[in-house]
Amino acid sequence: MKLVAAIIKPSKLAAVHEALSDIGVQGITITEVRGFGRQKGHFELYRGAEYVVGFVPKIKLEVVVTDEFCERVIEVVIQTARSGNVGDGKIFISDLDKVIRIRTGETDASAV
């Protein structure tokens, strides 16, 4: 089992969600986050003064999938979230030792 965590632009959330649903992803966790990478924030103009916004708003999307389905999920996120501009985001892949559905006690793939 894999945990696919993607940091994407908020404007791409609807498209990524729809694309993942289309390929059969049944569960997604979404978190509103702030941070920066190489882009180091951005500049905004407020009342004639320019200032740096250090933490850029992003969306963290988390999906738990089987090892076999992981590459397909990654491809869909890349295709859907990519704009070609700085700040498109990152994808992190982690191995999961165990997944347990609390309600039924099912484990691993059957719990997803």
Buried (B, 14 or more C-beta within 10 A) or exposed (E): BBBBBBBBBEEBBEEBBEBBEEEEBEEBEEEEEEEBBEEEBEEEEEEEEEEEEEEBEBBBBBBBBEEEBBEBBBEBBBEBBEEEEEBBBEBEBEEEEEBEEEEEEEEBBEBB
